[in-house]
Amino acid sequence: MKKNLFKKTAGTCFPVVLFLLLTSFIYKNDDSKTITGEILDMKCYMASGAHGDGHKDCSVSCITGGAPMGILTDDGKVYLLIKDGKHSDAYDDAKKLAGTKVTATGTVSEKGGVQALIVSEVKAKS
């Protein structure tokens, strides 16, 4: 009888422990990262490399028109900006800062060679 109780307990506990372990691996990439760089409109940047002060007005126009945004860091890396469901105001704030230097915080995700920052906070760099 004790063996049956042990088997039932082990049979119930094993799937629960396995689920918890797998869940921890899935969500381990929730570390927040802060990135500093220029908010880009990805349309012009990818088509012609356009960015900087001379491109600010166009960047504002393109982003306001719905072009995707990114951040170009000083070391040349580009992160696609993604709206976070919990912090959607931060993404909207980033739109208002098109063409300027910012400090953005969020979760970095990489899929298929594309790096993205799921934005939780954006501040103009002073």
C-alpha positions in Angstrom: 0.0 0.0 0.0 2.9 2.4 0.8 4.4 1.7 -2.6 1.1 2.6 -4.4 0.9 5.8 -2.4 4.5 6.7 -3.3 3.8 5.9 -7.0 0.7 8.1 -7.0 2.5 11.0 -5.3 5.5 10.7 -7.6 3.3 10.5 -10.6 1.5 13.7 -9.6 4.6 15.6 -8.5 6.8 14.9 -11.5 4.6 16.7 -14.1 4.2 19.7 -11.8 8.0 20.0 -11.2 8.6 19.5 -14.9 6.1 22.2 -15.8 7.7 24.6 -13.3 11.2 24.0 -14.7 10.1 24.5 -18.3 8.3 27.7 -17.4 11.3 29.1 -15.7 13.4 28.5 -18.9 10.8 30.2 -21.1 10.6 33.3 -18.9 14.3 33.6 -18.0 14.8 36.2 -20.7 12.8 38.9 -18.8 15.9 40.8 -17.8 15.5 44.5 -18.4 18.1 46.3 -20.6 18.7 50.0 -21.2 19.8 51.1 -24.7 20.9 54.6 -25.7 20.7 55.8 -29.3 18.7 57.6 -32.0 15.1 56.8 -32.7 15.0 55.9 -36.4 12.2 55.4 -38.8 13.1 51.9 -40.1 11.7 52.6 -43.6 14.2 55.3 -44.5 17.1 53.8 -42.6 16.7 50.4 -44.2 16.2 51.8 -47.7 18.9 54.4 -47.7 20.7 54.5 -44.3 19.0 57.9 -43.6 19.4 59.1 -40.0 20.8 62.0 -38.0 19.8 65.7 -37.6 19.3 66.2 -41.3 16.7 63.4 -41.4 14.8 64.4 -38.3 11.8 66.0 -40.0 11.4 63.0 -42.4 11.7 60.6 -39.5 9.0 62.4 -37.6 6.8 62.3 -40.7 7.4 58.6 -41.4 6.9 57.4 -37.8 3.7 59.5 -37.5 2.5 57.9 -40.7 3.0 54.4 -39.3 6.6 53.4 -40.3 8.2 51.0 -37.8 10.7 52.5 -35.3 14.1 51.4 -34.2 17.1 52.6 -32.2 20.5 53.1 -33.7 23.2 52.8 -30.9 26.5 54.5 -31.0 28.2 51.2 -31.8 26.0 50.7 -35.0 23.5 48.2 -33.6 19.9 48.6 -34.5 17.0 47.4 -32.3 13.5 47.3 -33.7 11.1 48.9 -31.1 8.1 46.8 -30.1 5.1 48.0 -28.1 4.7 46.4 -24.7 1.1 45.7 -23.8 1.7 46.7 -20.2 3.6 49.9 -21.1 2.1 51.1 -24.3 2.6 54.7 -23.3 6.3 54.3 -23.5 6.1 53.3 -27.2 3.9 56.3 -27.9 6.4 58.5 -26.1 9.1 57.1 -28.4 7.1 58.2 -31.4 7.2 61.8 -30.2 11.0 61.6 -29.9 11.6 60.5 -33.5 15.0 61.5 -34.8 16.4 62.3 -31.3 18.8 60.6 -28.9 17.0 58.6 -26.2 17.5 56.1 -23.4 15.1 53.3 -23.8 14.5 50.4 -21.3 12.8 47.1 -22.0 13.2 43.5 -22.7 15.5 42.5 -25.6 14.4 39.7 -27.9 16.2 38.2 -30.8 14.5 36.0 -33.4 15.9 35.0 -36.8 18.7 37.6 -36.6 16.4 40.5 -35.8 17.0 42.3 -32.4 14.1 44.0 -30.8 13.5 46.0 -27.7 10.0 45.5 -26.1 9.8 49.1 -24.8 8.8 49.7 -21.1 10.3 53.2 -20.7 11.7 55.9 -23.0 13.4 59.2 -22.0 15.0 61.9 -24.1 18.8 61.9 -23.5 19.9 65.1 -21.9 
